[in-house]
């Protein structure tokens, strides 16, 4: 038996034959056309768009929650007038086929996302590739049938990159990467699990897999090349591993475990009570929200607030700025459909690549992003601050502003100055009831963690972003497939930094929460509670599991783990401590 390690993108275990999905590619070689053929090629493109819109609408009818919003965001890109105009212009000016124009224009947008410093945008590249490839395939098909009688009644069915002739029901599908639409197709085909070489925990495919209850592992890495098709595989949804060719005894163990988990899940009722340890210590559980459609799950699982609103989702749909009116609708919907505090993070993006500026950066993760970009792009910053502040009048004492990518105290002073300017402008316009909104910073850069005591004097709260804090502390680009496996958010160095941040927040009497992926795991929640943190924010799908885990153990046990984990020498020792203290075999 072979064991491969990955990251758990969608909870649950699965047993089934391994099916290797080969990545399909389409020929998009430049094809010159005559000026008389331009109108026809434009028609092929527009017909392809119409056909794909219909396909996405059919998918939307089968989905709900965050998954439906993801497919809808693809629909928005498909309908984007700027992209449409650029493709038509490309056909006319360069006298090339629709397929080549589609490929070239979409590749331009893909390259902008690929060079962006925003992990959220980099993880969306697969969505644009999916749209591009599907449009190329559809346009090529319309062109192929152009001179036949079939063109008038041509009906192109949605094709999956999985060979439709093979029966994939009950299999675990293994692939390099996957789009959300492909995940939906696999769900319809009744696969039991998905394993990806690439992918991210917040990638759209992961979110759709969560929505459809398909166990999913990502970041398996190049080991995927050694996975044999047809052998039985097991996704271990607790350890984040893929077991290949296990013994009949192990298969039986997991099948029993999966059956028991399904029975237990049916019996689970959303807790109306907060997360409380077995000896009475309360821990607040909040939700990380990217899409409005995630709110019902957060509400159902009794999240006590929204600990992180990823406002970058506002910019993704059309890859353009959003008006204050559009932002206002989004923020008010969040506030209206939730309870408790709502922490709105300012746009955390590398704006140079998204808005067409020509500045080149060799390493955008260390470049012009977050607060650095916002302080330069004051129009964007003021627009977002104005919209947020206006909402405080109707939702008093609920909104908090979170500043991303802070690295020095001068940035806090500068942000406060801009916030004051916007507040004064609103007063002149008659908005006299805007509140002084609590201002916090993301602690995601080691410099801030090391100097947390100094930063704590300048803000109202800290929010630890363990994803980027890990990336910068361990010098690991978590989107780089070659080194992604070195990304360990439970590394001993991270625990020591978390401890230092917690002490600084406590001494300054400011609030502290954790909104990174670490908070959504049992090990992570245990260590954070043990180190004194009482506010955890996570993806809605993790809330029930973490609440149940917290109920099972005492504060004494969490503190014992927390006191020891900061002295561990490596990740292996961290897991050994976790297993021994919480009796995990």
C-alpha positions in Angstrom: 0.0 0.0 0.0 1.2 3.5 -0.9 0.2 6.7 1.0 0.3 10.2 -0.6 -0.3 13.3 1.4 -2.4 16.3 0.4 -4.6 19.0 1.8 -8.3 18.5 2.7 -10.3 20.7 0.4 -13.7 19.1 1.0 -14.4 17.0 4.1 -15.2 13.3 4.1 -13.6 10.0 3.2 -14.2 7.8 0.2 -13.3 4.3 -1.2 -13.4 3.4 -4.8 -11.4 2.5 -8.0 -9.0 5.3 -9.1 -9.8 6.9 -12.4 -7.1 9.0 -14.0 -8.6 11.9 -16.0 -6.4 13.1 -18.8 -6.4 16.9 -19.4 -8.1 17.7 -22.7 -6.6 20.4 -25.0 -7.9 22.1 -28.0 -6.0 23.2 -31.1 -6.1 27.0 -31.4 -3.5 27.6 -34.1 -3.9 31.0 -35.9 -6.1 30.7 -38.9 -6.1 33.6 -41.3 -9.5 34.6 -42.8 -10.5 37.0 -45.6 -12.4 40.2 -44.9 -15.5 38.6 -46.3 -15.4 35.9 -43.6 -15.2 38.3 -40.6 -19.0 38.5 -40.1 -19.2 34.7 -40.1 -16.5 34.2 -37.6 -18.1 36.8 -35.3 -21.3 34.9 -35.6 -19.5 31.6 -34.6 -18.2 33.4 -31.5 -21.6 34.8 -30.6 -23.3 31.5 -31.1 -20.7 29.9 -28.9 -21.4 32.4 -26.1 -25.1 31.8 -26.4 -24.7 28.0 -26.2 -22.4 28.3 -23.2 -24.7 30.6 -21.4 -27.5 28.1 -21.8 -25.2 25.3 -20.4 -24.4 27.4 -17.4 -28.0 28.3 -16.8 -28.8 24.5 -16.8 -26.1 24.0 -14.2 -27.4 26.8 -12.1 -30.8 25.2 -11.9 -29.1 22.2 -10.2 -27.0 24.1 -7.7 -27.5 26.3 -4.6 -25.5 28.2 -2.2 -21.9 29.2 -2.9 -21.7 26.7 -5.8 -24.4 28.6 -7.7 -22.6 31.9 -7.1 -19.4 30.5 -8.6 -21.1 29.3 -11.7 -22.9 32.6 -11.9 -19.5 34.4 -11.7 -18.4 32.5 -14.8 -21.6 33.6 -16.5 -20.8 37.2 -15.7 -17.4 36.8 -17.3 -18.9 35.2 -20.3 -21.3 38.2 -20.7 -18.6 40.8 -20.0 -19.1 43.4 -22.7 -15.4 44.5 -22.6 -14.2 41.0 -23.3 -16.8 40.5 -26.0 -15.7 43.7 -27.7 -12.0 42.8 -27.5 -12.6 39.4 -29.2 -14.7 40.9 -32.0 -12.1 43.6 -32.5 -9.3 41.0 -32.6 -11.2 39.1 -35.3 -11.7 42.2 -37.4 -8.3 43.8 -37.1 -6.1 40.6 -37.3 -8.4 38.7 -39.7 -8.2 35.5 -37.7 -10.7 32.8 -36.8 -13.0 33.1 -33.8 -11.2 30.2 -32.1 -7.8 32.0 -32.2 -9.3 35.4 -31.1 -11.0 33.7 -28.1 -7.8 32.0 -27.1 -5.6 35.2 -27.4 -8.0 37.5 -25.6 -8.7 35.2 -22.7 -5.0 34.4 -22.4 -4.4 38.1 -21.8 -6.7 38.1 -18.8 -5.3 34.8 -17.6 -1.8 36.2 -17.6 -3.0 39.2 -15.6 -4.3 36.8 -12.9 -1.2 34.6 -13.1 1.0 37.6 -12.3 -1.3 39.0 -9.6 -0.2 39.0 -5.9 -3.6 37.9 -4.9 -3.9 34.2 -4.1 -7.7 34.4 -4.6 -7.2 35.6 -8.1 -4.5 33.2 -8.9 -6.7 30.3 -7.8 -9.4 31.5 -10.3 -7.2 31.0 -13.3 -8.7 27.6 -13.9 -12.2 29.2 -14.2 -11.0 31.4 -17.1 -9.2 28.5 -18.7 -12.4 26.5 -18.6 -14.4 29.3 -20.2 -11.8 29.8 -22.9 -11.5 26.1 -23.7 -15.3 25.7 -23.8 -15.8 28.7 -26.1 -13.0 27.5 -28.4 -14.6 24.0 -28.6 -18.1 25.5 -29.3 -16.9 28.0 -31.9 -14.9 25.3 -33.6 -17.9 23.0 -33.7 -20.1 25.8 -35.2 -17.4 26.4 -37.8 -17.2 22.7 -38.6 -20.9 22.4 -39.3 -21.2 25.8 -41.1 -21.5 24.3 -44.5 -23.9 21.6 -43.6 -27.7 21.4 -43.0 -27.1 20.6 -39.3 -26.0 24.2 -38.4 -29.6 25.4 -38.1 -30.5 22.8 -35.5 -27.1 22.2 -34.0 -27.5 21.3 -30.3 -24.2 20.9 -28.5 -24.4 19.0 -25.3 -22.1 19.9 -22.4 -19.1 17.7 -22.6 -17.0 16.5 -19.8 -13.3 16.1 -20.0 -13.9 12.6 -18.5 -14.4 10.0 -21.3 -18.2 9.6 -21.4 -17.9 6.1 -22.6 -16.3 5.0 -19.4 -18.5 4.3 -16.3 -17.0 6.5 -13.6 -19.8 6.0 -11.1 -18.3 5.1 -7.7 -14.8 6.0 -8.7 -12.3 8.5 -7.2 -11.3 10.8 -10.1 -7.6 11.9 -10.2 -6.7 15.0 -12.2 -4.1 17.7 -12.4 -6.7 20.5 -11.9 -10.4 20.9 -12.3 -12.9 23.6 -13.0 -16.2 24.0 -10.9 -18.3 23.0 -13.9 -16.3 19.7 -14.2 -16.9 19.1 -10.4 -20.7 19.4 -11.1 -20.4 17.0 -14.0 -18.6 14.5 -11.8 -21.3 14.9 -9.1 -23.9 14.0 -11.7 -21.9 11.0 -12.7 -21.9 9.9 -9.0 -18.2 9.8 -8.4 -17.3 9.3 -4.7 -14.2 11.5 -4.5 -11.7 13.9 -6.2 -7.9 14.1 -6.0 -6.1 17.0 -7.6 -2.4 17.6 -8.2 -2.9 21.3 -7.9 -5.8 23.3 -6.5 -6.2 25.4 -3.4 -8.4 25.2 -0.3 -10.3 28.3 -1.4 -10.4 27.5 -5.2 -13.8 27.4 -6.8 -13.5 23.7 -7.5 -13.0 23.1 -3.8 -15.9 25.2 -2.8 -18.2 23.4 -5.3 -17.0 20.1 -4.0 -17.8 21.2 -0.5 -21.3 22.3 -1.6 -21.9 18.9 -3.3 -20.5 16.9 -0.4 -17.7 15.3 -2.5 -14.6 14.4 -0.6 -11.7 16.2 -2.2 -7.9 16.3 -1.7 -5.7 19.0 -3.4 -2.0 19.6 -3.6 -1.0 16.0 -4.0 1.8 17.2 -6.2 3.8 15.4 -8.9 3.2 12.1 -7.0 0.0 12.0 -9.1 2.1 10.7 -12.0 2.6 7.4 -10.0 -1.1 6.8 -9.3 -2.2 3.6 -11.2 -5.7 3.8 -12.8 -8.0 1.0 -11.8 -6.5 0.3 -8.4 -8.6 0.8 -5.3 -8.0 4.1 -3.6 -9.0 5.6 -0.2 -9.4 9.3 0.6 -8.8 9.7 4.3 -10.7 12.9 5.1 -9.2 13.2 8.6 -5.5 12.9 7.8 -5.6 14.4 4.3 -4.0 11.3 2.6 -4.7 9.1 -0.4 -4.2 5.4 0.2 -3.4 3.4 -2.9 -4.1 -0.4 -3.2 -4.9 -1.0 0.5 -5.6 -4.4 1.9 -9.1 -5.8 2.1 -9.0 -5.3 5.9 -8.2 -1.6 5.5 -10.9 -1.2 2.9 -13.4 -2.7 5.2 -12.4 -0.4 8.0 -12.9 2.7 5.9 -16.2 1.5 4.5 -17.4 1.0 8.0 -16.1 4.4 9.0 -17.8 6.1 6.1 -21.1 4.3 6.8 -21.0 5.3 10.4 -20.2 8.9 9.5 -23.2 9.1 7.1 -25.5 7.9 9.9 -24.0 10.3 12.4 -24.3 13.2 9.9 -28.0 12.6 9.5 -28.5 12.8 13.2 -26.6 16.1 13.6 -28.7 19.1 14.3 -27.2 22.6 14.1 -26.3 23.7 17.6 -28.1 26.7 18.9 -25.4 27.1 21.5 -21.9 28.6 21.2 -18.9 26.4 21.2 -18.1 25.5 24.8 -15.3 23.2 26.1 -16.3 20.3 28.2 -15.5 22.3 31.3 -17.4 25.5 30.3 -14.9 27.7 28.5 -16.6 29.6 25.6 -15.1 30.0 22.2 -16.7 32.3 19.6 -17.0 30.8 16.1 -17.4 33.1 13.2 -17.6 32.5 9.4 -15.3 33.5 6.6 -17.5 34.7 3.7 -16.6 35.2 0.0 -20.0 34.7 -1.6 -23.4 35.9 -0.4 -24.7 32.4 -1.0 -22.5 31.1 1.8 -24.5 33.0 4.4 -27.4 30.5 4.8 -24.9 27.8 5.8 -23.2 30.1 8.3 -26.6 31.0 9.7 -27.8 27.4 9.9 -24.6 26.4 11.8 -25.1 29.4 14.2 -22.0 31.4 13.3 -21.8 34.2 15.8 -20.7 36.8 13.2 -18.6 37.1 10.1 -14.9 37.1 11.0 -13.7 37.8 7.5 -15.4 39.2 4.4 -13.2 38.7 1.3 -14.2 41.7 -0.7 -12.0 40.7 -3.6 -15.0 38.6 -4.8 -16.6 41.9 -5.7 -13.9 42.5 -8.3 -13.7 39.0 -9.8 -16.9 38.9 -11.8 -16.0 41.4 -14.5 -12.3 42.0 -13.5 -13.2 45.7 -13.2 -13.9 48.2 -10.4 -17.3 48.0 -8.7 -19.3 51.1 -8.2 -20.3 52.3 -4.7 -23.9 51.3 -5.4 -22.8 47.7 -6.2 -20.6 47.6 -3.1 -23.5 49.0 -1.0 -25.8 46.2 -2.1 -23.2 43.6 -1.3 -22.4 44.9 2.2 -26.0 45.5 3.2 -26.9 42.0 2.1 -24.2 40.6 4.3 -25.3 42.6 7.3 -29.0 41.9 6.7 -28.6 38.2 6.4 -26.3 37.7 9.4 -26.0 38.5 13.1 -23.1 39.7 15.2 -20.0 41.6 14.1 -19.1 41.8 10.4 -15.4 42.2 9.7 -14.9 43.7 6.2 -11.4 43.4 4.8 -10.4 46.1 2.4 -9.5 44.9 -1.1 -6.5 42.6 -0.8 -5.2 42.5 -4.4 -2.3 43.3 -6.6 -4.1 46.0 -8.5 -1.4 46.6 -11.1 -2.2 43.4 -13.0 -5.9 43.6 -12.6 -6.5 47.0 -13.9 -4.2 47.1 -16.9 -1.3 49.1 -15.5 2.1 48.4 -17.1 4.2 48.0 -13.9 6.0 44.7 -14.0 6.8 42.9 -10.8 9.2 39.9 -10.5 7.6 38.8 -7.3 4.1 40.2 -6.8 3.7 38.5 -3.5 6.3 40.8 -2.1 5.2 43.7 -4.2 2.4 46.2 -4.7 -0.6 44.7 -3.0 -3.0 45.2 -0.1 -2.6 48.4 1.8 0.4 49.4 -0.3 -1.7 49.4 -3.4 -4.8 51.0 -1.7 -2.8 54.0 -0.4 -1.6 54.7 -3.9 -5.0 54.1 -5.5 -6.9 56.5 -3.3 -10.0 56.6 -5.5 -10.5 52.9 -5.0 -9.8 53.2 -1.2 -12.1 56.1 -0.7 -14.9 54.5 -2.6 -14.7 51.4 -0.4 -14.4 53.3 2.8 -17.3 55.6 1.9 -19.6 52.7 1.2 -18.7 50.9 4.4 -19.1 54.0 6.5 -22.5 54.8 5.0 -23.7 51.4 6.1 -22.8 52.1 9.8 -25.8 54.4 10.0 -28.3 51.6 9.5 -26.2 48.9 11.2 -24.6 50.5 14.2 -21.9 48.7 16.2 -21.7 45.8 13.8 -19.1 46.8 11.2 -15.3 46.5 11.6 -12.7 47.4 9.0 -9.7 45.1 8.5 -6.6 46.3 6.7 -4.5 43.7 4.7 -0.8 43.4 4.1 0.3 45.9 6.8 4.1 45.8 7.3 4.8 49.1 9.2 3.1 51.4 11.6 3.3 54.3 9.1 0.8 52.5 6.9 -1.7 52.5 9.8 -1.2 56.3 10.3 -1.7 56.8 6.6 -4.9 54.7 6.5 -6.3 56.5 9.5 -5.7 59.8 7.7 -7.6 58.6 4.6 -10.4 57.3 6.8 -10.7 60.7 8.5 -10.8 62.5 5.1 -13.7 60.2 4.0 -15.5 60.7 7.2 -15.3 64.5 6.9 -16.5 64.4 3.3 -19.5 62.4 4.4 -20.3 64.8 7.2 -20.3 67.7 4.6 -22.7 65.6 2.5 -25.1 65.2 5.5 -24.1 61.8 6.8 -23.7 63.0 10.3 -24.4 59.6 11.9 -21.4 57.7 10.6 -19.6 55.9 13.4 -16.0 55.6 14.3 -15.6 52.0 13.1 -13.2 49.7 14.9 -10.0 49.4 12.8 -7.9 46.2 12.8 -5.0 44.8 10.8 -4.2 41.4 9.3 -1.2 40.0 11.1 0.2 38.0 8.2 3.7 39.4 7.8 6.4 38.2 10.2 7.6 41.7 10.9 4.2 42.6 12.4 4.1 39.4 14.4 7.5 40.1 15.9 6.6 43.7 16.7 3.0 42.9 17.7 3.3 44.8 20.9 4.0 48.0 19.0 1.2 47.5 16.5 -1.3 46.6 19.2 -1.1 50.2 20.5 -2.4 51.6 17.2 -5.4 49.4 16.3 -8.6 48.1 17.9 -8.1 44.4 17.0 -5.8 41.9 15.3 -6.8 39.2 12.9 -4.2 36.5 12.2 -4.1 35.4 8.6 -2.3 32.1 9.1 -2.2 31.4 5.3 0.0 34.3 4.4 1.8 34.3 7.7 2.9 30.7 7.0 3.8 31.6 3.4 6.1 34.5 4.4 7.5 32.8 7.5 8.5 29.6 5.7 9.4 31.3 2.4 6.9 29.0 0.6 4.7 30.2 -2.3 1.6 28.1 -1.6 0.5 28.4 -5.2 3.8 27.0 -6.5 3.3 23.3 -7.2 7.0 22.5 -6.8 7.2 23.8 -3.2 3.5 23.8 -2.2 4.0 20.7 -0.1 6.3 22.7 2.2 3.4 24.9 3.2 2.8 23.8 6.8 0.4 26.2 8.7 0.9 24.1 11.8 4.7 24.4 11.7 6.2 25.0 15.2 7.5 28.5 14.0 3.9 29.5 13.3 2.8 28.5 16.8 5.6 30.5 18.4 4.5 33.6 16.4 0.8 33.0 17.3 1.8 32.9 20.9 3.7 36.1 20.7 0.8 37.9 18.9 -1.7 36.6 21.6 0.5 38.0 24.4 0.8 41.3 22.7 -3.0 41.6 22.1 -3.8 40.5 25.7 -1.4 43.1 27.2 -2.8 45.8 25.0 -6.4 44.7 25.8 -7.4 44.4 22.2 -9.4 41.7 20.5 -7.7 38.9 18.6 -9.1 36.4 16.1 -7.7 33.9 13.7 -9.2 33.7 10.2 -6.8 31.5 8.3 -7.3 27.8 7.4 -5.5 26.7 10.6 -8.6 27.6 12.6 -10.8 25.2 10.6 -8.9 22.1 11.6 -9.2 20.1 14.8 -5.5 20.4 15.4 -5.4 24.0 14.6 -8.4 24.9 16.8 -6.9 23.0 19.7 -3.6 24.8 19.6 -5.2 28.2 19.1 -7.5 27.7 22.1 -4.7 26.3 24.1 -2.7 29.5 23.4 -5.5 31.7 24.7 -7.4 32.6 21.6 -11.2 32.6 22.0 -12.3 33.8 18.5 -12.0 31.6 15.5 -13.3 32.3 12.0 -13.5 29.7 9.3 -15.3 28.5 6.2 -19.0 27.8 7.0 -18.7 24.1 6.1 -16.2 23.6 9.0 -18.2 25.2 11.7 -20.2 22.2 12.9 -17.1 19.9 13.0 -15.0 22.4 14.9 -17.9 23.1 17.4 -18.3 19.4 18.1 -14.6 19.0 18.6 -14.4 21.9 21.1 -17.3 20.4 23.1 -15.4 17.1 23.5 -12.4 18.3 25.4 -11.5 20.4 28.4 -9.7 23.7 28.5 -7.0 21.9 30.5 -6.3 19.6 27.6 -6.2 22.4 25.1 -3.8 24.4 27.3 -1.6 21.4 27.7 -1.4 21.0 23.9 -0.8 24.8 23.5 2.0 24.8 26.0 3.8 21.9 24.3 3.3 22.7 20.7 5.4 25.9 20.8 8.4 23.8 21.9 8.0 21.2 19.1 11.0 20.8 16.7 9.0 19.9 13.6 5.6 19.2 12.2 5.9 15.5 12.9 6.3 16.2 16.6 3.3 18.5 16.5 1.1 15.7 15.3 2.6 13.3 17.8 1.7 15.7 20.6 -1.8 16.1 19.2 -2.3 12.4 19.0 -1.1 11.7 22.5 -3.0 14.5 24.3 -6.3 13.9 22.4 -6.0 10.1 22.1 -5.9 10.1 18.3 -4.6 6.8 16.9 
